Amino acid sequence: LALTQAADLLSATVAAERASINDLQHQLTAAQAAATKSQPDKSFLAEVAAERDQLGLTARSGRGVTMTLADANLAVGTFGVVAASDLRDLVNVLWRYQVSGISINGERIVSTTAIVAVADLTLINGTKTTQPYTIDVLGASESINQALTVDPLLRSFRTKVALENVRFGSRMAELTLPAYRGSFLVEQARPE
């Protein structure tokens, strides 16, 4: 009788342990399913990476054109012939020709970039920059050349280069544009 009672007790203990193991396996399966749902899948991560790249938040490399733009004879402390408006016009035209990225003196140009003149300084993304301006543009060189030579918005720019002693040069190059380091905070916009 004692042996039968010991066997029954052992069977009950084994059954209880199996039930406990079964319960733990169900908890583990549920936890794994929840973890799988909470972890972004690879397509989502790829989409986020593509968005970051499109916003300019990652460095971008490729074939393009590097340009140098400066006044030929700029005395220190004087206003130059090359103005912030020339840089803005150049950037706006280049975007229309579907380039894939632009930087000026190491400042990545994005949709919220402001190029403004303050006295004899030019601010790009709030960063002081001075001549000579190095403009790196990723894209097809033929398209970039077309933008520079025929776009009507750059007519005054081309006149300055031809008549007002502005140094301008360009060459094809393998380029790496830096990631945008500024803020996307917009304080004055209102939804329509």
Contacts in CASP RR format, 6 or more apart in sequence:
PFRMAT RR
TARGET T0000
AUTHOR 0000-0000-0000
METHOD contacts of the structure
MODEL  1
LALTQAADLLSATVAAERASINDLQHQLTAAQAAATKSQPDKSFLAEVAA
ERDQLGLTARSGRGVTMTLADANLAVGTFGVVAASDLRDLVNVLWRYQVS
GISINGERIVSTTAIVAVADLTLINGTKTTQPYTIDVLGASESINQALTV
DPLLRSFRTKVALENVRFGSRMAELTLPAYRGSFLVEQARPE
40 48 0 8 1.000
49 58 0 8 1.000
52 58 0 8 1.000
53 60 0 8 1.000
55 110 0 8 1.000
55 111 0 8 1.000
55 180 0 8 1.000
55 184 0 8 1.000
56 101 0 8 1.000
56 108 0 8 1.000
56 110 0 8 1.000
56 179 0 8 1.000
56 180 0 8 1.000
57 179 0 8 1.000
57 180 0 8 1.000
58 179 0 8 1.000
59 176 0 8 1.000
59 177 0 8 1.000
59 178 0 8 1.000
59 179 0 8 1.000
60 100 0 8 1.000
60 101 0 8 1.000
60 138 0 8 1.000
60 176 0 8 1.000
60 177 0 8 1.000
61 138 0 8 1.000
61 174 0 8 1.000
61 175 0 8 1.000
61 176 0 8 1.000
61 177 0 8 1.000
62 138 0 8 1.000
62 139 0 8 1.000
62 174 0 8 1.000
62 175 0 8 1.000
62 176 0 8 1.000
63 138 0 8 1.000
63 139 0 8 1.000
63 141 0 8 1.000
63 172 0 8 1.000
63 173 0 8 1.000
63 174 0 8 1.000
63 175 0 8 1.000
64 136 0 8 1.000
64 137 0 8 1.000
64 138 0 8 1.000
64 139 0 8 1.000
64 140 0 8 1.000
64 141 0 8 1.000
64 144 0 8 1.000
64 172 0 8 1.000
64 173 0 8 1.000
64 174 0 8 1.000
64 175 0 8 1.000
65 136 0 8 1.000
65 137 0 8 1.000
65 139 0 8 1.000
65 141 0 8 1.000
65 144 0 8 1.000
65 145 0 8 1.000
65 170 0 8 1.000
65 171 0 8 1.000
65 172 0 8 1.000
65 173 0 8 1.000
66 134 0 8 1.000
66 135 0 8 1.000
66 136 0 8 1.000
66 137 0 8 1.000
66 170 0 8 1.000
66 171 0 8 1.000
66 173 0 8 1.000
66 175 0 8 1.000
67 134 0 8 1.000
67 135 0 8 1.000
67 136 0 8 1.000
67 137 0 8 1.000
67 168 0 8 1.000
67 169 0 8 1.000
67 170 0 8 1.000
68 132 0 8 1.000
68 133 0 8 1.000
68 134 0 8 1.000
68 135 0 8 1.000
68 167 0 8 1.000
68 168 0 8 1.000
68 169 0 8 1.000
68 170 0 8 1.000
69 82 0 8 1.000
69 86 0 8 1.000
69 87 0 8 1.000
69 90 0 8 1.000
69 131 0 8 1.000
69 132 0 8 1.000
69 133 0 8 1.000
69 135 0 8 1.000
69 166 0 8 1.000
69 167 0 8 1.000
69 168 0 8 1.000
69 169 0 8 1.000
70 82 0 8 1.000
70 131 0 8 1.000
70 132 0 8 1.000
70 133 0 8 1.000
70 166 0 8 1.000
70 167 0 8 1.000
71 80 0 8 1.000
71 81 0 8 1.000
71 82 0 8 1.000
71 131 0 8 1.000
71 165 0 8 1.000
71 166 0 8 1.000
71 167 0 8 1.000
72 165 0 8 1.000
72 166 0 8 1.000
72 167 0 8 1.000
73 165 0 8 1.000
74 80 0 8 1.000
74 81 0 8 1.000
74 131 0 8 1.000
77 120 0 8 1.000
78 120 0 8 1.000
79 120 0 8 1.000
80 120 0 8 1.000
80 131 0 8 1.000
81 160 0 8 1.000
81 164 0 8 1.000
81 165 0 8 1.000
81 166 0 8 1.000
82 131 0 8 1.000
82 133 0 8 1.000
82 160 0 8 1.000
82 166 0 8 1.000
83 117 0 8 1.000
84 115 0 8 1.000
84 116 0 8 1.000
84 117 0 8 1.000
84 122 0 8 1.000
84 123 0 8 1.000
85 117 0 8 1.000
86 156 0 8 1.000
86 157 0 8 1.000
86 160 0 8 1.000
87 104 0 8 1.000
87 115 0 8 1.000
87 122 0 8 1.000
87 124 0 8 1.000
87 133 0 8 1.000
87 135 0 8 1.000
88 115 0 8 1.000
89 153 0 8 1.000
89 154 0 8 1.000
89 156 0 8 1.000
89 157 0 8 1.000
90 135 0 8 1.000
90 154 0 8 1.000
90 157 0 8 1.000
91 102 0 8 1.000
91 104 0 8 1.000
91 109 0 8 1.000
91 113 0 8 1.000
91 115 0 8 1.000
92 153 0 8 1.000
93 147 0 8 1.000
93 148 0 8 1.000
93 151 0 8 1.000
93 153 0 8 1.000
93 154 0 8 1.000
94 102 0 8 1.000
94 137 0 8 1.000
94 144 0 8 1.000
94 147 0 8 1.000
95 102 0 8 1.000
96 147 0 8 1.000
96 151 0 8 1.000
97 143 0 8 1.000
97 144 0 8 1.000
97 146 0 8 1.000
97 147 0 8 1.000
97 151 0 8 1.000
98 143 0 8 1.000
99 137 0 8 1.000
99 138 0 8 1.000
99 139 0 8 1.000
99 143 0 8 1.000
99 144 0 8 1.000
100 138 0 8 1.000
100 139 0 8 1.000
101 108 0 8 1.000
101 109 0 8 1.000
101 137 0 8 1.000
101 138 0 8 1.000
101 139 0 8 1.000
101 177 0 8 1.000
102 108 0 8 1.000
102 109 0 8 1.000
102 135 0 8 1.000
102 136 0 8 1.000
102 137 0 8 1.000
102 138 0 8 1.000
102 177 0 8 1.000
103 109 0 8 1.000
103 135 0 8 1.000
103 136 0 8 1.000
103 177 0 8 1.000
103 178 0 8 1.000
104 115 0 8 1.000
104 124 0 8 1.000
104 129 0 8 1.000
104 133 0 8 1.000
104 134 0 8 1.000
104 135 0 8 1.000
104 136 0 8 1.000
105 124 0 8 1.000
105 129 0 8 1.000
105 133 0 8 1.000
105 134 0 8 1.000
106 134 0 8 1.000
106 136 0 8 1.000
106 177 0 8 1.000
106 178 0 8 1.000
107 113 0 8 1.000
107 124 0 8 1.000
107 125 0 8 1.000
107 127 0 8 1.000
107 129 0 8 1.000
107 178 0 8 1.000
108 125 0 8 1.000
108 177 0 8 1.000
108 178 0 8 1.000
108 179 0 8 1.000
108 180 0 8 1.000
108 181 0 8 1.000
109 124 0 8 1.000
110 180 0 8 1.000
112 184 0 8 1.000
112 186 0 8 1.000
113 124 0 8 1.000
113 125 0 8 1.000
114 123 0 8 1.000
114 124 0 8 1.000
114 125 0 8 1.000
114 126 0 8 1.000
115 122 0 8 1.000
115 123 0 8 1.000
115 124 0 8 1.000
116 122 0 8 1.000
116 123 0 8 1.000
117 123 0 8 1.000
121 128 0 8 1.000
121 129 0 8 1.000
121 130 0 8 1.000
122 128 0 8 1.000
122 129 0 8 1.000
122 130 0 8 1.000
122 133 0 8 1.000
123 129 0 8 1.000
125 180 0 8 1.000
125 181 0 8 1.000
125 182 0 8 1.000
132 167 0 8 1.000
136 173 0 8 1.000
136 175 0 8 1.000
136 177 0 8 1.000
137 144 0 8 1.000
137 175 0 8 1.000
138 175 0 8 1.000
138 177 0 8 1.000
141 172 0 8 1.000
144 170 0 8 1.000
145 170 0 8 1.000
147 154 0 8 1.000
148 154 0 8 1.000
148 158 0 8 1.000
148 170 0 8 1.000
149 158 0 8 1.000
160 166 0 8 1.000
161 168 0 8 1.000
END
